[in-house]
Amino acid sequence: MSVLEHIGAYSAHVDTFARDNLPPADQWPLLQFGLPELDYPERVNCAAVLIDGAVAEGHGNRIAIYSDAGETTYEQLQQMSNRLANVLVRELGVVPGNRVLLRGSNCATLCAAWLAVMKAGAIAVTTMPMLRAKELGQIATKAHVDHALCDVQLLPELIETTTHTGRLAKFLSWGDGVLEAAMARQPQTFDNVDTSTRDVCVLAFTSGTTGSPKATMHFHRDVLAMCDTVARHLLETAQSDIYAGQPALGLHIWLGLAPGISAAFSGRHRDDRAALRTRAAFGHPALSGHLLIYRTHHVQNAGKPRPCVRPIDAQACGIGRRAIAGRNLGRLARSKRHSPDRWDRRYRDDAHLHLGQRRSHSPGCDR
């Protein structure tokens, strides 16, 4: 099967860079969408489901984001993302298929910016705040990124990148009033671009610590599939759940969550866990790029989360990898502090899985 047969003839992308640079068809994983909830229409914009759909279903007044800056409802997040989408299109000149680099710490603005990129039919390149001009330059050059939205506190490295590479020249910053003023000039409604379900919408780059940064390419359907498989079958998410964690949005761990739930950023999940009734906590210890997901019960008193999902490969949160528990991951650990054996001794009574077992993988995982 050719790449064109995989992705179909229709695309909303005017800038076809990503579409033109998809890997050869024989290098693709085997993707299966056999579940009824994965039967997506040929044209779908994932933001229309993740935010617009959530509001249309009556979740507008629900808290979408808890953060140090305050609480943001789904309706407020929708209005922010619509204004930002208008800014991207009307003031930065973004067209469908353009790559937009997003740079900032976890906050409502960064979430709204990511949704805005989806709405505009563009491609989000969300980076970790720790990256400096060298890494940003490699990413911007490799992905041909000319547009960016950036937290003002991280702006110096982006400007240095622009100076050295000529990329990322069209940017706006938030936190200094520049992006906020641009948003205020725009309406709070936006007509989502009618993207193909197989239009690329995310370029997920590695940090580049082991060489030149590399990116995986994800379609709109892939983002939705993360929610409809990981959130539903692996994490067994309910709409009353609150997910908390420190991983940057640039690590793309949060993409496996479902519409209607809440996310707690920064210190809120540590300081107010009892008040927030945290359902799960995400962490990213140094396990050779692997992720620990801790799933908790609703707690009434502050205390340590009770993990019910064992260490798994971070890439198992997408389609194409098995989630491996116990000693299988131990081979990848290089630090006693993060050893699965030590983890198991502390939490054996609460864990659903035990050492040596293989976790039932999400539907669609065949590699």
Residue, then its C-alpha position, 0 to 999 in steps of 0.5 A: m500500500s502506498v502512502l497516498e492509499h494510507i492517507g487518502a487524496y483529500s487534505a486541507h493542508v495548503d502547506t504540504f510539507a508534512r504530507d510530502n515528508l511522511p515516511p515510506a508506507d513500508q515503514w509504518p506500523l500496523l494500525q488497527f481501528g477495529l473498535p466502534e469508537l475508532d470509526y472516525p469520519e474521513r474529515v475530522n478536526c480533533a479540536a472540534v471533538l476535544i473542546d467544542g464537542a465537550v462544550a456542546e455536550g454540556h461540560g462548558n462550566r466544568i473546570a478543565i484546568y487547575s493551575d497556580a494562576g486559577e481555574t479555567t472552564y471548558e467554555q473559557l478554554q474554548q473561547m481562548s482557543n478560538r481567539l488564538a486561532n483567529v490570531l494565528v490566521r489573521e495576524l501571523g498569517v498561518v495557513p493549514g499545514n504550517r508548523v507552529l512552535l509552542r513554547g511555554s510552561n504548562c498553563a491554560t494559555l499553552c493548552a489553548a494555543w495547542l487547540a488553536v493550532m488544531k483549529a487552524g488546521a496547522i501542525a503543533v510543534t510543542t517543545m519542552p521549556m528546558l530546550r535552548a537555542k541550539e535544540l530549538g534551531q535544530i527543530a525549527t530547521k528540520a521541520h521548517v517552522d516559521h511561526a511561534l507562540c512563546d511565554v515571554q520568560l522563554l523568549p530570549e532563546l527563541i529570539e536567538t534561534t531566529t537570529h541564527t537560523g532565520r526561522l521562527a521569525k513570526f512570533l507573539s509572546w504571552g505574559d507581557g501583554v502582546l499576545e493578550a492584546a492580540m487575542a482581545r482584538q479577535p472574536q471568540t468564535f472560529d470556523n474550524v478548518d475542515t481537516s482530513t482525519r489523516d492530516v498531520c497535526v502534531l510533530a512530536f520531537t525528542s529532546g535531542t540529548t542523544g543526537s539530532p532531534k527526531a520527530t514522530m508525525h501524528f494525524h488528527r485521528d491519532v490524537l483522538a485514538m489516544c483518548d479513545t483507547v488509553a483514556r478509556h481502556l488503559l486508564e479507565t477514565a471517568q469524567s469526574d477524574i482529575y489528572a495531575g502531573q509535572p511533565a511538560l506538554g511538550l512531552h505529549i503525555w497529556l494527549g491520552l486524556a479524554p474530553g470532559i476530565s480536568a487537569a491540574f498543573s504545577g504545584r496544585h496536585r501536591d498542595d491541594r490533592a485532597a481538595l482536588r480529589t486527584r485521580a491520577a498523577f503523571g511523572h517522568p523519572a529518568l528511566s531512559g525516556h520511560l514514563l511512570i503513570y500512577r493511577t490513584h483512587h479518589v482521596q479524602n485526605a492528603g497523602k501519597p497517590r496509590p499507583c494502580v498502573r505499573p511503569i510502562d513504556a511512554q510510547a505505549c500511550g499511542i498505537g503500536r507498542r505494548a505496555i510492559a510492566g515489572r522486570n521487563l522495564g528494569r533492564l532499562a533502569r540505570s538508577k537504583r532510585h528508580s528501580p522497578d524492584r524498589w517501586d514494587r516493594r513500596y507499592r506491591d499491595d496497591a498495584h494491580l500488576h506484579l513483577g514479570q507480568r505483561r500489561s494488557h495493551s491498549p486496543g490497536c497495539d500490535r508492536 
